[in-house]
Amino acid sequence: MRLLAVFATLLAVATASGRFMTMQEVNERRLEAVKRWQTSGSQNVKSGGVQNITFTNPKASEFYVDGKSLPLVDFDVGPSWAGLLPISNSPNETRKLFFWFFPPGPQGSLDDLIFWTNGGPGCSSLAGLLEENGPFSWSWGQAAPTVNQHSWTNLSSVLWVEQPVGTGFSQGIPDAQNEEDIAAQVVGFMQQFLEVFSELKGKKLYLSGESYAGMYVPCESAVVFFELNSKTNEDIANYIYEDPSRLDLLLQGIWINDPLISWFVVQQEIPALDFVKKHASLFSFNHTYMDYLDEMAATCNYTGYMDKYVTYPPKGLLPLPGDSTDFAQGCDIWGDIYNNSLIINPSFDIYRIWDTYPSPWDVLGFLDTQSPIYFNLTDVKEAIHAPVDTEWIVCTSTYVFPNDDSSLPSALTVLPNVIEKSQRTVIVHGLAEFMFIADGDRIAIQNMTWNGMQGFQTPIADDSFIVDGVGAYGSMHSERGLTYYEVVLSGHMLPQFAPVASFQIMQYLMGFRDTP
């Protein structure tokens, strides 16, 4: 036991001379690395405080949130505004979206506005605020909130909106049938928002979101750009054409990370086995099961798909296995892998594959049953003007599309048009997630035509995404207005898992840096 105690004071990390470092030396180096990480990508950002911003409409004061009095937060997060606004000015309108708006920090731009939505469909954007890109962070495993050194409020004003109707604190009976309905909800809400906070009119707008926002954001952007691609969208286009001043904001571009933009067979099934093989030590499947997966992939025409069809430039339209938009019977290889992963690791997390048992504690209850959930505390609801009688759930159990979403994937419809009309468009994907797999993005991009050409014409280079003060942080490629990133060490919630990289990417989208 004494030998073990002595040995425990040493860590098996050798210096160049071969000497083992003491635990104290290891911790000192770790703290130095953390300090470098905290300042990387935002060296000129000052934490704390906001720029002076006032709203002349008296109604704005009804939404004011005192940043010194947020429950369980022992520091001042600065002034903000939150509450419910209807999606139209009709006196009979019962549908309302919940928002939380923060002005920019000391060096953020007063001329820009970032809109953020989580996905789901039906997952709350307050999760994005609290655990991803907001001014204070209470992420997985944190015992208490902390200042977010890489908050997007260090770049500009940010508006987090719980949408569609039926999400989070938002009110009303969900009735959306497709993405056009969702876009109409958001544009209608934004009209009401700008009437209350009129000083934001004319700002440059950036629409951003993750996951199912790959469906939301492109369609919302298309509505703002006053043009949609397909005949099914003509009613919305005509609605906007009648009065081009309906939304007094200047949309510049979009951000979608880990997005759903194509069919599930593309983004899950085809790349699933290759993903498992890249991360074999994490999945830890035995040879018998791997042989079974190889046979299934071959039978379902998944084997070798990336090498054969995902070329630069593409050789033509990329086929779907079995010429179907869904997997064939017996070909749900993604689901099979997921189910068997849970046998080996009961805490297997499709959003970040290296998580193991026990799952980290989460103040929002996303990973496991948690009580109380932060946004269900009565004093929290009162502080942010949320309805106290509404039970907040991070991802609603009420489906926001009562009859499913009838829209086609955005890469097949509006996304190319949005890229063409944007100053810049970014698609970002974390390489450590299994929910949607990065290779699925590559398939979708190489099958998409924008600005007169199909897909990227030259290959995506390895280690081509360089983060300031850090180094290579994945891969990046940019052509004809679209920039695509793959980020190492990140799962699905990219601003949460890779805040330094996310901050730099958003700087690029907003034109605050010239190179991706």
N, C-alpha and C positions, 0 to 999 in steps of 0.2 A: 504494500500500500504506500509506503514511504517513497519507493521508486516511482510509482505512478504519480504521486503528488509532485515530486521534483520534475518529472518529465512533462507534467501538465503545464509547467511554467514556461516551457519552450514550445515553439510552433515549428512544424516541419517546413519552414521556408528558409532556404539558404541564400546568403548573399553571394556575390561574385567570388569571394574568397572561400566559400564553403561553410562559413560560420552560421549557426542557427541564430535567428533573431529572437530576442525575448518577446514576451507578450506585450510589454510596454512599448518596445520599438515598433512592433506590428501595429499597435493602436495609434501610435504617433503618425506613422505613415498613412494609415487609414484616414485619420482626421485631416491630414494634409490633402489627401485625394478628394475627400468630401468638400473641403473648402474650394479646391480648384473646380470641382464639378458645379458647385453652387454659383460660381461666377462665370462659368463657361457659357458662351453664346449670348451673354447679357452683361458684359463688363461695364457698360455705361448706364445700366439701370439702377436707379435708387429705390430701395424698398421703403414703404411707408408713405402716407400722405397721398393726396390727390390734387389735381389741378382745380382751380376755382371754376365751378360751373353752376349757374342758376337758371331756373325755369320760371318764366313770368306768368304762365297760366296758373291761377290759384289752385286748380285741381291737382297740380303736381304735388303739392304739399301733402295731399292725402296718402301718397305712396311713399313718403320719405321714411327711410330706415336709418336709425341712429347707429352708426358703426361702433360706438363705445358700449352699447348695451345688448349686443347679441348674446343670448344665453350660452354659457359654457365656453365662450371665447374670451380669453383674458387679455386681449389687446384690441386696439382700435383698428377696424378694417376700413374705416373711412365712410363717408356718406354714400348712400345708394338709394334706389327707389324700387319698390316691388309691389305686386298686387295683381288683381284681375282686371282685364279689359275685354269688352265684347269684340266679336269678329265682324260686326257691322254696326252702323249707327241707327238701325231700326229700333224703335221703342219696344218691340216685341221680341228682340233678340235675347235668347237665354244662353247661348253658347259663348263662353268666355275662356280666354287663355291666360295662364299665370306667367308672369315675367319677373325677372330680377335684373335691374340695370345698374352697372357701375361705371362711373366716369373714369377717365384715364389717370394713371399715376403721374408723378412729377415730370417725367420726360416723355410721356405718351402723347400721341397726336390728338388734337382737338378737332381735326378735320376728317376723322375716320370713325367708322362704326363697324364692329364685328358682331354678327348674329351667329349664335351657336344653338344647335339642337342635337340632342342624343337620338338614338334610333329606336330599335325595338321590333316592330312598331309599338309605341306606347311606353317607352322608357323615359324617365324624367330628365330634363336638362339640368335640374338642380344637382344631379349626380355629377354632371360635367363641371358645374361651378364648384362644388365642394371637394371633388376628388381628382379633377383634371387640370383645368386652366383658370380657375378663379383666384381672387386675391388672397384667400385663406384656404388652407388645405387640411382636410381630415380624411386621409386616405386609409387603405387597408392596413390594419395592424397598428395604426397610430392611436395612442392612448388619449391624445388631446390635439386640437387643431394647432397649426403653425402658419406663419406667414409663408405664402408661396412666392419664392424668389423668381419664378418664371411664369407668373401670372400674365395672361394676355392683356390685362389692364395696364401693364407696363408698356404696351404698344399703342393702345387707343381705348376708347369706350367699348364696352362689351355688353351685349344684351343676350341673356339666357332666357329662352322661351320654352315652356312646357306645352308641346303640341304633338299630335293633333288633339282635338276635343276628346276627353276621356283619359288624358295623361296627367298624372300627378295631381296638383290642386286645380287643374283646369275643370271647368264646369260645363254641363250640358250633356245631351244624349248623343253619343257617337253616331254619325250618319254618313261618313265619307265612304264613297264607293271606289275611288281611284285617286291617283296622285294629283289630278286636276282639282279635285275637291279639297285636298290638303293645301295645295297652293293658294286656292281662293281663301281658305281660312287664314292662312298666314298673311297674305297681302291685306285682307280685310282687317286683321288685328293690327298690322303695321300702320294702316291708315289712322286707326283710332289712337295708337301710340303716339304718332307724330302730331296729332292734334293737341294732345296733352303736353308733350315734350317738343314743342315746335322749334326750339333752338337747334334740334338735331336735323331739321330739314336741310337738304342740300349736301349732306355729308357723303363721303365716299363709303360705299357699303361692300362688305365681304361676307358672303354666306358660307357658313362652315358647319360641319357635323360629322358624325361617325356612324358606322354600321348601316342600319336601314336608312340613314340620311343619304346614302348613295342613291336612294330612290327619291327622298324628299327634296334635297337641295337642288339637283339639276332642274327638276320641274318647277320649283319655286323661282329659280333663276330665270327659266325660260319665260315665265309669266312677267317677271320684272323687265326682261329684255323685249317684251311686247311681241314675241313671235314664238310659235311652237311648231314642231315638225309635222305632226300627223293630223289627219282629218278629224280624229277623235278629239283633238285639242282646239278645234276652230272656235268653239263657243267661248273659251277663255281668252283666246287671242282677240276675238272681236270685242269682248268685254273691255279689254285693255285699250284696243285701238280707239274706242269711242271717246276715251279721255286719257291721253298719255300722261297727264299730270297726277294720276291717282296716287302714285307713290313717289314722293319728292325725295328720292335718294339716288345716288349715282353708283349703280352696281359695277364693281371693278373686276371681280373674280370670285372663285369658289375654292373651298378646301373640303375634301371628303377623305376621311381616313378609315382604313379597314372596311371599305364600303361594299354594300350589295349593289352591284351594277349590272350583273348578268344572271344567267340561270344558276340554280343551285348545283346542277350537274357540272357546271363549269367551275364554280368557285369552291366546291367541296369534293365532289366525287372523283373527277379526273386527277387532281393533284394529291389526293389523300395518301396513297401508298408511297409515292416519292417522298412526301413529307415525313412519314413514319421512318423511312430508311435514312433520311438525313439526321433524324433525332433518335436513332435506334436505342441508345443507352437510356434515354428518358422513358420511352415506351416499354422497353424490357420484355418484348414478346419473345416466346420461344420459337425454335426453328419450325416446329410443326405448324404453328399458327401463321408464321410468315410465309410458309409454302402455300397454305390455304389462301392467303391474301394474294399471292402471286397468281394463283390459278383464277381467282375471281377477277382480278384486274385484266388478265388475258381474255377471259370469256366475255367481259364487258367492254372490250376495246379501249381500255384505259392505258394499257402498257405502251410505253414509248411515245405517248401523245405529244409531250413537250418537244422532244427531239425531232419528231416528224413534222409537226405542223406549226410550232411557234418559232418561226424563222424571221430574220431581219434582213431585208424587208419580207413581208408575208408573200406567199406564192399564190394567194387567192383567199376566198372565204374559208374559215376554219370550220370543219364539220363537227357536228355533235354526235357522240357515240349512239348508234342506233337511230340516228336522225330524229331524236326526240328531245324535247326541252326538259324531260325528267329522266331519272334513271330507270332502266328496265327492271323487271322483276328479278330479284336475286342479285342486283347490282348496287345496292346501297352499301358500298364499301366504307364510306365515311361513318355511317351509323354503326356498322359492325365494329369498326376500330374504336369508336367512342365507347360503346358498351363494354368491350373487353378491356379498355384502358381503366375503367372504373373498378374492374375486378382486381387488378393489380394495385391500383392507387385510388382509393375511395374518394380522394379529394382532387382527382384529375380535373384540371380547369381548362376548358377549351379556349378561354380568353388569354391564358398564360400558362404554357404547358409544363413548366418546371415546378409549379406549386404542388406541394405534398401535404399529407395529413399532419397536424390539423389545419384546417383552413384559417387564414388570419381573420381576426375579429374585424367587423365592418360596421361602422356607425349607421350606415344606411340599410343594412340587412340584405345586401345584394348576394353575398356569398353563403349566408346561412341565416337561420331564424335569429333575429336579434330584437331585444326589447329593453328599453324603449328605442325606437328609431328616432334619430335627431329631428326630422321634420314632422314627427307626430307629437312632439312635446308642445303642450298648449302655449307656453310662453314663447316658444320659437315661432309658432303660427301667428301669434299676436304681434310679434316684433316685425314680421315681414308681410303683415296684412293678408295672410292666407286664411281661408275659411276654416274655422276651428272645428267644425263638425265633419270635415272631410278626412277620411283616413288616407294618409299618403302612403303609396307603395312605389318603390323605385321603378318597377315595371308592372304596369297595370294588369290585373287579372281579367279586365273587360276588354275584349278585342276592339281596337279603334276602327277596324274595317268590319262591320257586322257581316258582310257578305264576301269577305276577302278583298284584297286589292286587285282590281281588274287591269291595272296598268302593266304594260310590258316593261322589262328592265331598261334602265335609263341609257345604258350604252347602246341599245338598239333603237332608241327614240330621240330624246332631247339632249343628251349629254354632248354629242358632237356639235350641235348647234350652239350650245352654251360655251364650249371651248372656243369656237370661232368668234363669239361676240365678247368674250372676256379679255381683259388685259393679260391676265395669267390665270391658269387653272392648275391646282395641285391635287394629285391622288397620292396618298401616303399609306403604307402598309407595314405593320409590325411583323417581324419574321418569327416571333415566338407564339403566334396564335394559331389555333386549329379550327376556330369557328368559321372564318373565311380564310382561305390559304392564299398567300401572295402570288403563287403561280397562276391562280385563277384570275387575278388582276391582269397578269401578263397575257393570258389567253384573250380576255375581254378587250384589252387595248389593241392587240394585234388583229382582232376581228372588227375593229371600229374604224370608220372612215371619217376624217375631219380635215378641213382646209385642203381638200382636193386629193388626199392620199390616204391609203389604208395603213394603219399601225405605224410603229416606229420603223424608220428605214435603216437605222444602224443599231447594233446590239447595245444592251445595257451593260456597262462595264462594272466589274466587281470592285468594291472598296472605293467607289467614285463619289460617295456622299461624305464630305469632310465637314466636321463640326468644329467651329472655332475653339481652340484651346484643348481639344480632345483628340482629334484625328479622324481617321476613317470610321464611319458609324453606319455603314451599309452601302447601298447602291443608289444611284440617281441617274436619270436620263431626261432630257428636255428636247422636244421638237414641236414646232408649229403651234406654240401656245400652251402645250400640255407638259407639265413636269411631273414625273413619277419618282417616288422615293420608296425604298425598302429599308427599314430601320432595324438594326440588330438590337438585341436585349430588350425588345418591346413586345408586349402583347397587344390585345385588341384596343384597349383604352390608351391610345398613343400619348396624348398629353400627360396622362398619369404616369405611365411607365417610362417615357422618354421625354421629360420636360425640356431638357436642354435642346435636343434635336427639334422638338416641336416648335419651340420658340424661334429658332433660327429659320425653320421652314415658313412660319407665319410672317417673319420679317421679309422673306423673299416674296411671298405672295403679295404683300402690301407695298412692295417696291422700296422697302427700306434698305435693301441690299441688292446688288446687281447680279450676283451669281447664286445659283441654287446651292 
